[in-house]
Amino acid sequence: MAENSKLIREMCDEFSVTPRTLRFYEAKELLFPLREGTRRMFTKRDSARLKLILQGKRFGFSLEEIRQLLNMYDIDDQQATQWKETYRIGNERLADMKKQSEELTEAIKDLKVQLARGQTLIEKASKNNQKNKIHLN
């Protein structure tokens, strides 16, 4: 096994992912583990890429956006292009997330109002049932 490389189980443990996830990212050409027979050996570069993939997914970047950003690493401009594009996509995602947050805040507010109305109706119905029971006795 190459020095500083990790087996699939070590990668899974370090990044809290499943072997299936690693194989999926490999199939999507986001990770490029070395092969030794049937064993996959992940390099430091694979670890760095997986960290960025998981962070990108957490921020809502698509796999295609992540692939394009990772592929920009090798452009010979000291990652300036990669950083600019990451910044652009990040700003788009931030705007989307803010909008979703506002919509969710409004939905929570509306749901609280509806639940309060529902609670009032339940209490009224319960009181009416109590009164009806008293009259029947």
C-alpha positions in Angstrom: 0.0 0.0 0.0 1.3 3.4 -0.9 2.5 5.6 1.9 0.0 8.1 3.2 -2.9 6.4 1.3 -6.0 5.2 3.0 -8.2 2.2 2.4 -11.9 2.7 1.8 -12.8 1.8 5.4 -10.4 4.5 6.7 -11.9 7.1 4.4 -15.4 6.1 5.5 -14.5 6.4 9.1 -12.7 9.7 8.7 -15.5 11.4 6.7 -18.5 9.6 8.1 -19.6 8.3 4.7 -20.4 4.8 3.3 -18.3 2.8 0.9 -21.2 3.2 -1.5 -20.8 7.0 -1.3 -17.1 6.7 -2.2 -17.8 4.4 -5.1 -20.5 6.8 -6.3 -18.1 9.7 -6.2 -15.5 7.6 -8.0 -18.1 6.7 -10.7 -18.9 10.4 -11.1 -15.2 11.0 -11.6 -14.9 13.2 -8.5 -12.4 10.8 -6.8 -9.6 8.9 -8.4 -8.3 6.2 -5.9 -5.3 4.1 -6.9 -6.0 0.4 -7.5 -4.1 -2.4 -6.0 -5.9 -5.5 -7.3 -9.5 -5.0 -6.1 -8.5 -2.6 -3.3 -8.9 1.1 -3.6 -6.3 3.3 -2.0 -7.2 6.9 -1.5 -4.4 9.5 -1.6 -4.1 12.8 0.3 -5.5 14.5 -2.9 -8.6 12.2 -2.7 -9.0 13.2 1.0 -8.8 16.9 0.1 -11.3 16.4 -2.8 -13.7 14.5 -0.6 -13.6 17.2 2.0 -14.5 19.8 -0.6 -17.2 17.5 -2.2 -18.9 17.1 1.2 -18.7 20.8 1.9 -20.0 21.7 -1.5 -22.9 19.3 -1.1 -23.7 20.8 2.4 -23.9 24.2 0.8 -26.2 22.9 -2.0 -23.7 22.9 -4.9 -24.6 20.3 -7.6 -22.2 17.5 -8.3 -21.6 19.0 -11.7 -20.7 22.3 -10.1 -18.4 20.6 -7.7 -16.7 18.6 -10.5 -16.1 21.7 -12.5 -14.7 23.6 -9.5 -12.4 20.7 -8.6 -11.2 20.4 -12.2 -10.2 24.1 -12.2 -7.6 23.3 -9.6 -5.1 22.3 -12.2 -5.5 25.5 -14.3 -2.1 27.2 -14.0 -3.3 30.4 -12.4 -2.7 29.6 -8.7 -6.4 28.7 -8.4 -7.6 32.2 -9.2 -10.3 30.9 -11.6 -11.3 28.2 -9.2 -11.7 30.8 -6.4 -13.7 33.2 -8.5 -16.1 30.6 -9.7 -16.5 29.2 -6.2 -17.2 32.7 -5.0 -19.8 33.2 -7.7 -21.6 29.9 -7.1 -21.4 30.5 -3.3 -23.1 33.8 -3.6 -25.9 32.3 -5.7 -26.4 29.6 -3.1 -26.4 32.1 -0.2 -29.1 34.1 -1.9 -31.1 30.9 -2.5 -30.6 29.9 1.1 -31.7 33.3 2.4 -34.8 33.2 0.3 -35.6 29.7 1.6 -35.0 30.8 5.1 -37.4 33.7 4.8 -40.0 31.4 3.3 -39.5 28.9 6.0 -39.8 31.6 8.7 -43.1 32.8 7.2 -44.4 29.2 7.0 -43.5 28.6 10.6 -45.3 31.8 11.6 -48.4 30.7 9.6 -48.4 27.2 11.1 -48.2 28.6 14.6 -51.3 30.7 13.9 -53.2 27.7 12.5 -52.1 25.5 15.5 -53.3 28.1 17.9 -56.7 28.2 16.1 -56.8 24.5 16.2 -56.1 24.4 19.9 -58.9 26.9 20.6 -61.3 24.8 18.6 -60.3 21.6 20.4 -60.7 23.3 23.8 -64.2 24.6 22.8 -65.2 21.2 21.6 -63.9 19.6 24.8 -65.9 22.1 26.9 -69.1 21.5 24.9 -68.7 17.7 25.3 -68.3 18.3 29.1 -71.5 20.4 29.2 -73.4 17.8 27.1 -72.4 15.0 29.5 -73.6 17.1 32.5 -77.0 17.7 30.9 -77.5 14.0 30.1 -77.0 13.0 33.6 
